[in-house]
Amino acid sequence: MHVRIVLVEPQEAGNVGAAARAMKNFGITDLWIAGGKQERVDDISSWWAVGAIDVVGNATRVATLEEALVDCHLTIATTAVRARQVSEQLSPFDVARLAEESLQDEHRLAIVFGRETWGLSGREVMLCQRTASIPTWPEFPTMNLAQSVAIFCYELGKGLRPHGSAPDPAPQQLIHQLNAQARSLLQEIGYFGDKSPDRMCAELQALTGRAALTMREASLLLAMVRLMSRRLHD
């Protein structure tokens, strides 16, 4: 899915820059700024957007929130829930799961953030399909704009980040060698005592099975067991 971050009439360019940087940290670059008011611009905006100047430079500016949402398939208004009565309280985690379950690759999700001082108007909230808020300490519920953007982008970015290749699992032959040589070493040092070696080894093998050893991990353990056996014989 495609993720769009919409800022409604942000007042500080530094917040726009910081929000853009947070977006790019999590692989999101589609920034829209809605509303007729121009944010205050100064050098600090570039400082906060370091590494993400392209996101700010490519931001789409529109006069109304309606224009920013017209091509979106799921729209979420963010609110400080304790400052406004809303019918639901989706968390950032809930939003990410909802998007994963309901949107296809070609669909677009919009997360809408309000003004630094008083957020979104009731009408702007109504323009969105759902509402969401960040669970915060009741005594201080309002968050900085860029911090709020970062939290939502973090949850959404989990599904956008490329997954690294899984490490090679240890082949059964290597696991068998590890188990056999570990058993031999344990017998030599009298680990089993008067207990059944078969039963205790079965429990130990179950433990290594749950660990899902990789090729490297099993090789390291086998080398360690072999070295201990040689030192014992020496």
Residue, then its C-alpha position, 0 to 999 in steps of 0.5 A: m500500500h501507499v502511505r500519505i502523510v497530510l499536515v493541515e496548516p502546520q505553523e512551524a517549518g521546523n515541524v515540517g522538516a522534522a516530520a519529513r525526516a521521521m517519514k523518511n526514516f520509515g520509508i514514507t515520502d508522500l507528504w501533503i500540506a493542506g490549507g491556505k496558511q503558509e508556515r513560518v519559514d526559516d533556516i531551522s526547517s532545513w536543519w530539522a529535515v537533514g537527509a530528508i530535504d527531498v521529502v519537503g521539496n517534493a511535498t504537494r501543497v493543496a488549499t483544502l483537506e478534501e483535495a489531499l484525500v480525494d484519491c485515498h482509499l482509507t483516511i485516518a484523522t489523528t486527535a488528542v482523544r481526551a481533548r475531543q470526544v470521538s467514537e473510537q480510539l484506534s492506536p497507531f498499531d491498530v491503524a497499521r493492522l487495519a491497513e494491512e487487512s483492508l488495503q491492497d498494494e495499489h491502495r493509498l492510506a492517508i494519515v491526517f495531522g492537525r495544527e500544532t496549537w489546536g489540531l483538526s476541526g470537527r469538520e476536518v475530522m468528519l472528512c476522514q473515515r476513521t480516527a486514531s490517537i496515541p495512548t499517552w499519559p493522561e496528565f499530558p496527552t498532547m504530543n509534538l506534531a513531528q513526534s506524532v508523525a514518527i510514531f504512526c510512521y514507525e508502525l506503518g513502516k514495519g510492513l514497508r521495510p524490506h525483509g532480510s534473507a533468513p539465515d541458513p538453518a542447520p541441516q539435520q546431519l549437522i544437528h545429528q553430529l552435534n547431538a551425538q558428540a555432546r552426548s559422548l562428552l556428557q557421558e565422559i564427564g559423568y553428567f547423567g549420573d544415575k539418570s537415563p541418558d536417553r531421556m536426558c538427551a531427548e530433553l536437551q535435543a528438544l531444547t536445541g530444536r526449539a532454538a532453531l539453530t542456524m548453520r553457523e550456530a550449530s557449527l560453533l557449538l559442534a566445534m566447542v564440544r569437539l575442543m572440550s572433548r580433546r582437552l578432556h582426553d589430553 
